[in-house]
């Protein structure tokens, strides 16, 4: 049985597991579907303003800061593409 809760709101239903890369290796973030969707709509790069929707539409980040600010959504793609 899964004992995880959303890292943002502590809900335990309908969780999404997100792998991220860091200096210590891979880490796991757990988000409920509600928080995941809210972050997708509100999260943007503090430097250039690109959003996840912009990235999905173009396949491009706007600047180097995007990798840090959007890492929650970019890291799983990088892990998958680079087979890490």
C-alpha positions in Angstrom: 0.0 0.0 0.0 1.2 3.5 -0.9 1.8 5.7 2.2 2.8 8.8 0.3 1.1 12.1 0.5 1.2 15.2 -1.7 4.3 17.2 -0.9 2.3 20.5 -1.2 -1.1 19.8 0.4 -0.7 16.5 2.2 -3.6 14.8 0.4 -3.1 11.1 -0.2 -5.4 10.5 -3.2 -4.6 10.3 -6.9 -0.8 10.9 -6.5 1.7 11.6 -9.3 5.3 10.5 -8.8 7.8 13.0 -10.2 11.5 12.1 -10.4 14.0 15.1 -10.3 17.7 15.3 -10.8 19.9 16.9 -8.2 23.4 17.0 -6.9 22.6 14.1 -4.6 21.0 12.1 -7.5 17.4 11.4 -8.2 14.7 12.6 -5.8 11.0 11.9 -5.8 8.3 14.5 -5.4 4.7 13.4 -4.8 1.9 15.6 -6.0 -1.9 15.1 -6.0 -3.5 15.7 -9.4 -5.0 19.0 -8.2 -1.6 20.5 -7.1 0.1 19.1 -10.2 -2.4 20.8 -12.6 -2.3 24.0 -10.6 1.6 24.1 -10.8 1.4 23.4 -14.6 -0.7 26.5 -15.0 1.1 28.8 -12.7 4.8 27.8 -12.8 7.1 29.9 -15.0 10.7 30.9 -15.3 11.6 33.9 -13.1 14.1 35.1 -15.6 12.4 34.8 -19.0 8.8 34.0 -18.1 8.5 30.8 -20.2 5.8 28.4 -18.9 5.5 24.6 -19.2 2.9 25.2 -21.9 5.4 27.3 -23.9 8.0 24.5 -23.6 5.5 21.8 -24.7 4.5 23.9 -27.7 8.0 24.8 -28.9 10.2 22.1 -27.3 12.6 24.9 -26.3 13.5 26.6 -23.0 14.0 30.3 -22.9 17.1 30.6 -20.9 19.4 28.6 -18.5 17.3 29.6 -15.5 14.4 27.6 -16.9 16.1 24.4 -16.0 16.0 25.3 -12.3 12.7 27.1 -12.2 10.8 24.4 -14.3 12.8 21.4 -13.0 9.7 19.8 -11.5 8.4 19.3 -15.1 11.6 19.3 -17.1 13.6 16.8 -15.1 11.3 13.8 -15.7 11.6 14.5 -19.5 15.4 14.8 -19.3 15.6 11.5 -17.3 13.5 9.7 -19.8 15.3 11.1 -22.9 18.8 10.5 -21.6 17.8 7.2 -20.0 19.2 8.1 -16.6 
